Amino acid sequence: MSEGITSVITPYKVEVVQGNVVTREMLARIHPGSSRTDVRDALGSPLLADPFHADRWDYVFTIKRQGTEPQKRSVVIWFDGDSVKSIDAPELPSEDEFVASITRQRAEPLPERKLMLTDEERAALPVPKAPEPTEAQPQGAKRSYPPLENP
């Protein structure tokens, strides 16, 4: 049985990115006792700040990207008044690990591209021929134009 065109063409899937990326380096900037302003400066605005639970900020991140594994992480910051009481977070990736995890892997590496010729390769190129003179060489404009200034 022939495979047909559907085996060659894959449908486009929309990349879905939601929430705040929180990395290990970002989370290291806050600790119990940090203010809400410090948390907002380090992590950005929370995805969920519920007025009925004013002591809790949720930073949720999800990404679904074709060619990579889907990711979902949730960081919860608990407050006591204006200062951080505790932090509930999974093992977070470093910034480099996060970038590597969302980078699509190629099946085959790209071939190395040569940008310049060596002196030996340049010398081996054929020398272009000089153009042969022709009898009908252009001799400037054939029309005469009036002068631009009045005499």
C-alpha positions in Angstrom: 0.0 0.0 0.0 1.4 3.4 -0.9 1.9 5.9 1.9 0.5 8.9 0.1 1.1 12.6 0.7 -0.2 12.5 4.3 3.0 10.7 5.3 5.2 13.5 4.0 3.2 16.6 5.2 2.7 17.2 8.9 0.0 19.6 10.1 1.1 22.9 11.8 0.5 22.9 15.5 0.2 26.2 17.3 2.7 26.9 20.0 1.0 27.6 23.3 3.0 29.5 25.9 1.2 30.6 29.1 2.3 32.1 32.3 5.6 33.1 33.8 8.9 31.4 33.2 10.6 31.0 36.6 14.1 29.7 36.6 16.4 28.6 39.4 18.4 31.9 39.1 15.2 33.9 39.4 13.9 32.0 42.4 17.3 32.3 44.2 16.7 36.1 44.3 13.8 35.7 46.8 13.7 34.1 50.2 11.5 34.2 53.3 11.4 37.8 54.5 11.5 39.3 51.0 8.8 41.9 50.3 6.0 41.6 47.6 7.8 44.2 45.6 11.0 42.1 45.7 9.1 39.1 44.5 7.4 41.1 41.7 10.8 42.5 40.6 12.4 39.0 40.6 9.5 36.9 39.1 7.2 39.4 37.4 3.5 39.7 38.1 1.9 36.5 39.3 -0.4 34.6 36.9 -2.9 34.2 39.7 -3.3 36.6 42.6 -6.7 35.8 44.1 -8.3 38.6 46.2 -9.9 35.8 48.4 -6.4 34.4 49.1 -4.3 37.6 49.4 -1.5 35.6 51.1 -0.8 33.5 48.0 0.7 34.3 44.6 0.8 31.6 41.9 3.3 31.5 39.1 2.2 28.9 36.6 4.0 28.2 33.3 3.0 25.9 30.5 4.5 25.4 27.0 3.4 23.1 24.2 5.8 23.4 21.3 6.0 21.1 18.2 9.2 19.2 18.4 9.7 19.5 22.1 8.3 17.9 25.2 5.4 19.9 26.8 6.3 21.5 30.1 4.2 22.6 33.1 5.5 24.1 36.4 3.9 25.9 39.3 5.5 28.0 41.9 3.5 29.2 44.9 4.7 32.1 47.1 3.0 32.4 50.5 3.0 35.7 52.3 2.6 36.8 55.9 1.5 40.4 55.5 3.9 42.0 53.1 6.8 39.5 53.5 7.4 36.1 52.0 6.5 33.3 54.5 7.4 30.3 52.3 8.0 29.1 48.8 6.5 26.0 47.2 8.4 25.1 44.0 9.4 22.0 42.1 13.0 21.5 41.0 13.4 24.4 38.5 15.7 24.4 35.5 18.5 26.9 35.1 18.2 29.5 32.4 20.5 27.5 30.1 18.6 24.3 30.8 15.3 26.0 30.0 16.5 27.4 26.7 17.9 23.9 25.8 14.6 22.3 26.7 12.5 24.5 24.3 15.0 24.4 21.4 14.0 22.0 18.7 16.4 19.3 17.9 17.3 18.7 14.3 17.3 15.2 13.0 20.5 15.9 11.1 23.1 18.6 11.9 23.4 21.4 9.4 26.5 20.9 7.1 29.4 23.2 7.8 29.3 26.1 5.3 32.5 27.4 3.8 32.5 31.2 3.6 35.8 32.0 2.0 38.1 30.5 -0.6 41.7 29.7 0.3 44.5 31.3 -1.7 45.1 28.1 -3.6 41.4 27.7 -4.5 41.3 31.4 -5.6 44.4 30.9 -7.8 42.8 27.8 -9.4 39.8 29.7 -10.6 39.7 30.5 -14.4 40.7 34.0 -15.4 37.7 35.8 -17.0 38.3 36.8 -20.6 38.5 40.5 -21.4 35.5 41.8 -23.5 36.3 42.0 -27.2 36.0 45.6 -28.6 33.0 46.1 -30.8 32.5 48.7 -33.6 29.3 50.1 -32.1 30.5 51.5 -28.8 28.0 53.9 -27.1 29.1 57.5 -27.4 27.1 59.3 -24.8 23.6 60.8 -25.1 22.2 61.1 -28.6 19.7 63.8 -27.7 20.7 67.3 -26.8 19.0 69.1 -24.0 18.5 72.8 -23.5 20.7 74.5 -20.9 19.3 74.6 -17.3 20.0 78.3 -16.9 18.8 81.2 -19.0 21.7 83.0 -20.8 
